[in-house]
Amino acid sequence: MTLTHRTISLLIVLLTALALTPNSATAQQKPIENLPNVFTPNNDGLNDFFEIKATGSPYFVLHVYSRTGAPIYRGEAQEIKWDGRNNQGHLLPNGIYYYVIEDKNGEYESTKGFVYIYTDNNLICNYLTWTPSRT
Protein backbone atom coordinates (compact mmCIF):
# COMPACT_ATOMS: atom_id res chain seq x y z
CA MET A 1 0.00 0.00 0.00
CA THR A 2 1.34 3.36 -0.98
CA LEU A 3 0.68 6.17 1.46
CA THR A 4 -0.28 9.36 -0.27
CA HIS A 5 -0.52 12.83 1.17
CA ARG A 6 -4.31 12.46 1.20
CA THR A 7 -4.19 9.09 3.06
CA ILE A 8 -1.82 10.46 5.69
CA SER A 9 -4.02 13.55 6.18
CA LEU A 10 -7.10 11.35 6.61
CA LEU A 11 -5.30 9.17 9.17
CA ILE A 12 -4.22 12.23 11.16
CA VAL A 13 -7.78 13.57 11.18
CA LEU A 14 -9.18 10.21 12.31
CA LEU A 15 -6.59 9.75 15.05
CA THR A 16 -7.14 13.31 16.29
CA ALA A 17 -10.90 12.80 16.37
CA LEU A 18 -10.51 9.56 18.32
CA ALA A 19 -8.17 11.20 20.82
CA LEU A 20 -10.58 14.10 21.39
CA THR A 21 -13.71 11.95 21.70
CA PRO A 22 -14.50 11.44 25.40
CA ASN A 23 -14.87 7.91 26.70
CA SER A 24 -18.60 7.17 26.67
CA ALA A 25 -18.48 5.62 30.17
CA THR A 26 -16.80 8.67 31.66
CA ALA A 27 -18.90 11.18 29.78
CA GLN A 28 -22.07 9.79 31.31
CA GLN A 29 -20.81 9.52 34.88
CA LYS A 30 -22.30 11.91 37.44
CA PRO A 31 -20.39 13.47 40.32
CA ILE A 32 -21.22 12.34 43.86
CA GLU A 33 -22.73 15.38 45.53
CA ASN A 34 -23.50 16.61 49.04
CA LEU A 35 -20.81 14.69 50.87
CA PRO A 36 -20.30 15.93 54.42
CA ASN A 37 -16.89 17.15 55.52
CA VAL A 38 -17.72 16.66 59.20
CA PHE A 39 -20.00 14.36 61.16
CA THR A 40 -20.63 13.64 64.83
CA PRO A 41 -21.30 9.96 65.57
CA ASN A 42 -22.36 10.62 69.18
CA ASN A 43 -25.95 9.29 69.04
CA ASP A 44 -27.57 12.70 69.48
CA GLY A 45 -29.63 12.23 66.31
CA LEU A 46 -27.84 15.02 64.43
CA ASN A 47 -25.19 14.30 61.79
CA ASP A 48 -24.48 10.87 63.26
CA PHE A 49 -23.54 9.32 59.88
CA PHE A 50 -21.38 9.90 56.83
CA GLU A 51 -24.00 9.19 54.17
CA ILE A 52 -23.76 8.67 50.44
CA LYS A 53 -27.14 8.80 48.74
CA ALA A 54 -27.74 8.67 45.02
CA THR A 55 -30.33 8.00 42.37
CA GLY A 56 -30.17 5.17 39.88
CA SER A 57 -28.50 1.89 40.75
CA PRO A 58 -24.96 2.64 41.90
CA TYR A 59 -22.96 0.22 44.02
CA PHE A 60 -20.59 2.27 46.14
CA VAL A 61 -17.39 1.13 47.81
CA LEU A 62 -16.15 3.40 50.61
CA HIS A 63 -12.54 3.16 51.78
CA VAL A 64 -11.52 5.18 54.86
CA TYR A 65 -7.91 5.78 55.87
CA SER A 66 -6.13 7.33 58.85
CA ARG A 67 -3.97 10.43 58.45
CA THR A 68 -0.98 8.14 58.03
CA GLY A 69 -2.67 6.17 55.24
CA ALA A 70 -3.56 3.04 57.22
CA PRO A 71 -6.83 1.44 56.04
CA ILE A 72 -9.49 1.79 58.76
CA TYR A 73 -12.84 0.98 57.20
CA ARG A 74 -14.31 -0.51 54.06
CA GLY A 75 -17.99 -0.70 53.25
CA GLU A 76 -20.03 -1.32 50.14
CA ALA A 77 -23.71 -0.89 49.36
CA GLN A 78 -26.11 0.98 47.11
CA GLU A 79 -26.31 3.71 49.77
CA ILE A 80 -23.53 4.11 52.32
CA LYS A 81 -24.31 5.07 55.91
CA TRP A 82 -21.03 4.94 57.86
CA ASP A 83 -21.26 5.40 61.64
CA GLY A 84 -17.63 6.33 62.30
CA ARG A 85 -16.55 2.86 63.40
CA ASN A 86 -13.57 0.93 62.10
CA ASN A 87 -13.73 -2.58 60.61
CA GLN A 88 -13.52 -4.06 64.13
CA GLY A 89 -16.59 -2.08 65.26
CA HIS A 90 -14.74 0.45 67.47
CA LEU A 91 -15.73 4.11 67.34
CA LEU A 92 -12.89 6.15 65.90
CA PRO A 93 -11.46 9.04 67.92
CA ASN A 94 -11.88 12.69 66.97
CA GLY A 95 -9.77 13.51 63.96
CA ILE A 96 -9.35 13.80 60.23
CA TYR A 97 -9.89 10.75 58.03
CA TYR A 98 -9.43 10.37 54.29
CA TYR A 99 -11.84 8.53 52.03
CA VAL A 100 -12.07 7.15 48.52
CA ILE A 101 -15.47 6.38 47.02
CA GLU A 102 -15.92 4.25 43.90
CA ASP A 103 -19.06 3.19 42.08
CA LYS A 104 -18.64 -0.35 40.81
CA ASN A 105 -21.55 0.13 38.40
CA GLY A 106 -19.89 3.19 36.82
CA GLU A 107 -22.82 5.60 37.14
CA TYR A 108 -20.90 7.98 39.40
CA GLU A 109 -17.38 9.37 39.23
CA SER A 110 -14.90 8.13 41.80
CA THR A 111 -14.09 10.75 44.39
CA LYS A 112 -11.76 11.27 47.31
CA GLY A 113 -11.61 13.72 50.17
CA PHE A 114 -11.42 14.08 53.91
CA VAL A 115 -13.91 14.13 56.74
CA TYR A 116 -13.64 15.32 60.34
CA ILE A 117 -15.08 13.09 63.04
CA TYR A 118 -16.12 14.74 66.31
CA THR A 119 -17.47 12.42 68.98
CA ASP A 120 -16.98 14.60 72.06
CA ASN A 121 -20.22 16.45 72.93
CA ASN A 122 -18.34 18.90 75.16
CA LEU A 123 -15.97 19.81 72.35
CA ILE A 124 -18.90 20.51 70.04
CA CYS A 125 -20.84 22.52 72.64
CA ASN A 126 -17.75 24.56 73.53
CA TYR A 127 -17.14 25.31 69.88
CA LEU A 128 -20.74 26.31 69.22
CA THR A 129 -20.92 28.61 72.25
CA TRP A 130 -17.42 30.08 71.94
CA THR A 131 -17.22 33.74 71.05
CA PRO A 132 -13.95 35.44 70.20
CA SER A 133 -12.69 37.99 72.70
CA ARG A 134 -12.56 41.56 71.51
CA THR A 135 -9.31 43.25 72.32
Sine and cosine of phi, psi and omega as CSV:
sin_phi,cos_phi,sin_psi,cos_psi,sin_omega,cos_omega
0.00,0.00,0.75,-0.66,0.01,-1.00
-0.99,-0.13,0.81,-0.59,0.02,-1.00
-1.00,0.05,0.85,-0.53,0.04,-1.00
-0.98,-0.19,0.16,-0.99,0.03,-1.00
-0.86,0.52,-0.63,0.77,-0.01,-1.00
-0.92,0.39,-0.67,0.75,0.01,-1.00
-0.90,0.44,-0.69,0.72,0.01,-1.00
-0.90,0.44,-0.67,0.75,0.02,-1.00
-0.89,0.46,-0.67,0.74,0.02,-1.00
-0.90,0.44,-0.67,0.74,0.04,-1.00
-0.89,0.46,-0.66,0.75,0.02,-1.00
-0.89,0.45,-0.68,0.73,0.02,-1.00
-0.89,0.46,-0.71,0.71,0.00,-1.00
-0.90,0.44,-0.71,0.70,0.00,-1.00
-0.90,0.43,-0.63,0.78,0.05,-1.00
-0.90,0.43,-0.69,0.72,0.01,-1.00
-0.89,0.47,-0.67,0.75,0.03,-1.00
-0.90,0.43,-0.63,0.78,-0.01,-1.00
-0.93,0.36,-0.53,0.85,-0.04,-1.00
-1.00,0.03,-0.23,0.97,0.00,-1.00
-0.97,0.22,0.85,-0.53,-0.01,-1.00
-0.92,0.38,0.50,-0.87,0.07,-1.00
-0.88,0.47,0.77,-0.63,-0.08,-1.00
-0.89,0.46,-0.55,0.84,0.01,-1.00
-0.93,0.38,-0.65,0.76,-0.03,-1.00
-0.96,0.27,-0.59,0.80,-0.05,-1.00
-0.90,0.44,-0.46,0.89,-0.04,-1.00
-1.00,-0.09,-0.10,0.99,-0.01,-1.00
-0.96,0.30,0.60,-0.80,0.02,-1.00
-0.97,-0.23,0.48,-0.87,0.08,-1.00
-0.97,0.25,0.51,-0.86,0.12,-0.99
-0.99,0.17,0.81,-0.58,-0.10,-1.00
-0.90,-0.43,0.29,-0.96,0.10,-1.00
0.88,0.48,0.66,0.75,0.08,-1.00
-0.99,0.11,0.73,-0.69,0.01,-1.00
-0.96,0.29,0.48,-0.88,0.12,-0.99
-0.96,-0.29,0.01,1.00,0.09,-1.00
-0.46,-0.89,0.59,-0.81,0.17,-0.98
-0.51,-0.86,0.33,-0.95,-0.15,-0.99
-0.80,-0.60,0.99,0.11,-0.03,-1.00
-0.97,0.25,0.92,0.38,-0.05,-1.00
-0.88,-0.47,0.27,0.96,0.05,-1.00
0.87,0.50,0.52,0.85,0.08,-1.00
-1.00,-0.08,0.01,1.00,0.02,-1.00
1.00,0.08,-0.01,1.00,0.00,-1.00
-0.86,-0.50,0.85,-0.53,0.07,-1.00
0.79,0.61,0.65,0.76,-0.05,-1.00
-0.98,0.17,-0.17,0.99,-0.09,-1.00
-0.72,-0.70,0.48,-0.88,0.21,-0.98
-1.00,-0.07,0.95,-0.31,-0.13,-0.99
-0.92,-0.39,0.64,-0.77,0.11,-0.99
-0.86,-0.52,0.93,-0.36,0.02,-1.00
-0.89,-0.45,0.56,-0.83,-0.02,-1.00
-0.41,-0.91,0.28,-0.96,0.09,-1.00
-0.99,-0.11,0.20,-0.98,-0.01,-1.00
1.00,0.09,-0.51,-0.86,-0.02,-1.00
-0.76,-0.66,0.86,0.50,0.05,-1.00
-0.96,0.27,0.29,-0.96,0.15,-0.99
-0.72,-0.70,0.99,-0.14,-0.12,-0.99
-0.99,0.11,0.55,-0.84,0.17,-0.98
-0.84,-0.54,0.84,-0.54,0.00,-1.00
-0.95,-0.33,0.83,-0.56,0.11,-0.99
-0.92,-0.38,0.76,-0.66,0.04,-1.00
-0.86,-0.51,0.67,-0.74,-0.06,-1.00
-0.78,-0.62,0.47,-0.88,0.10,-0.99
-0.96,0.28,0.08,-1.00,0.03,-1.00
-0.90,0.44,-0.40,0.92,0.02,-1.00
-1.00,-0.02,-0.02,1.00,0.05,-1.00
1.00,-0.09,0.08,1.00,0.02,-1.00
-0.96,0.27,0.73,-0.69,0.04,-1.00
-0.92,0.40,0.72,-0.70,-0.07,-1.00
-0.89,-0.46,-0.63,0.78,-0.09,-1.00
-0.52,-0.86,0.55,-0.83,0.12,-0.99
-0.62,-0.78,0.77,-0.64,0.05,-1.00
-0.61,-0.79,0.48,-0.88,0.05,-1.00
-0.58,-0.81,0.67,-0.74,-0.01,-1.00
-0.07,-1.00,0.13,-0.99,0.05,-1.00
-0.93,0.36,-0.61,0.79,0.12,-0.99
-0.78,-0.62,0.78,-0.63,-0.03,-1.00
-1.00,-0.07,0.69,-0.73,0.07,-1.00
-0.65,-0.76,1.00,0.10,-0.08,-1.00
-1.00,0.04,0.74,-0.68,-0.08,-1.00
-0.99,-0.16,0.24,0.97,0.05,-1.00
0.99,0.15,0.28,0.96,0.02,-1.00
-0.97,-0.24,0.46,-0.89,0.04,-1.00
-0.99,0.14,-0.06,-1.00,-0.03,-1.00
-0.90,0.43,-0.37,0.93,0.03,-1.00
-1.00,0.01,-0.02,1.00,0.05,-1.00
1.00,-0.01,0.16,0.99,0.00,-1.00
-1.00,-0.04,0.69,-0.72,0.04,-1.00
-0.92,0.40,0.76,-0.65,-0.02,-1.00
-0.97,0.26,0.50,-0.87,0.03,-1.00
-0.96,0.27,0.24,-0.97,0.08,-1.00
-0.79,0.62,0.64,-0.77,0.05,-1.00
0.36,-0.93,-0.07,-1.00,0.01,-1.00
-0.98,-0.19,0.72,-0.69,0.02,-1.00
-0.76,-0.65,0.56,-0.83,-0.01,-1.00
-0.97,-0.23,0.55,-0.84,-0.01,-1.00
-0.71,-0.70,0.41,-0.91,0.15,-0.99
-0.75,-0.66,0.77,-0.64,0.01,-1.00
-0.87,-0.50,0.77,-0.64,0.05,-1.00
-0.81,-0.58,0.52,-0.85,0.11,-0.99
-0.94,-0.34,0.94,-0.34,-0.03,-1.00
-0.90,0.43,-0.40,0.92,0.01,-1.00
-1.00,0.05,-0.14,0.99,0.11,-0.99
0.98,0.19,0.17,0.99,0.02,-1.00
-0.97,0.25,-0.51,0.86,-0.07,-1.00
-0.88,-0.47,0.52,-0.85,0.05,-1.00
-0.93,0.36,0.56,-0.83,0.15,-0.99
-0.92,0.38,0.52,-0.86,0.01,-1.00
-0.58,-0.82,0.36,-0.93,0.05,-1.00
-0.61,-0.79,0.39,-0.92,-0.02,-1.00
-0.02,-1.00,-0.31,-0.95,0.02,-1.00
-0.72,-0.69,0.38,-0.93,0.03,-1.00
-0.64,-0.77,0.63,-0.78,0.10,-1.00
-1.00,-0.05,0.70,-0.71,0.11,-0.99
-0.93,-0.38,0.82,-0.57,0.09,-1.00
-0.86,-0.51,0.88,-0.47,0.00,-1.00
-0.93,-0.36,-0.21,0.98,-0.07,-1.00
-1.00,0.04,0.94,-0.34,0.00,-1.00
-0.86,0.51,-0.62,0.78,-0.02,-1.00
-0.90,0.44,-0.65,0.76,0.01,-1.00
-0.88,0.48,-0.68,0.73,-0.01,-1.00
-0.92,0.39,-0.73,0.69,0.00,-1.00
-0.89,0.46,-0.67,0.74,0.03,-1.00
-0.89,0.46,-0.64,0.77,0.00,-1.00
-0.92,0.39,-0.68,0.74,-0.06,-1.00
-0.94,0.33,-0.47,0.88,-0.03,-1.00
-0.99,-0.16,-0.07,1.00,-0.02,-1.00
-0.95,0.33,0.70,-0.71,0.11,-0.99
-0.81,-0.59,0.67,-0.74,-0.03,-1.00
-0.92,0.38,0.58,-0.82,0.04,-1.00
-0.97,0.23,0.55,-0.83,0.01,-1.00
-0.97,-0.25,0.90,-0.43,0.00,-1.00
-0.91,-0.42,0.00,0.00,0.00,0.00
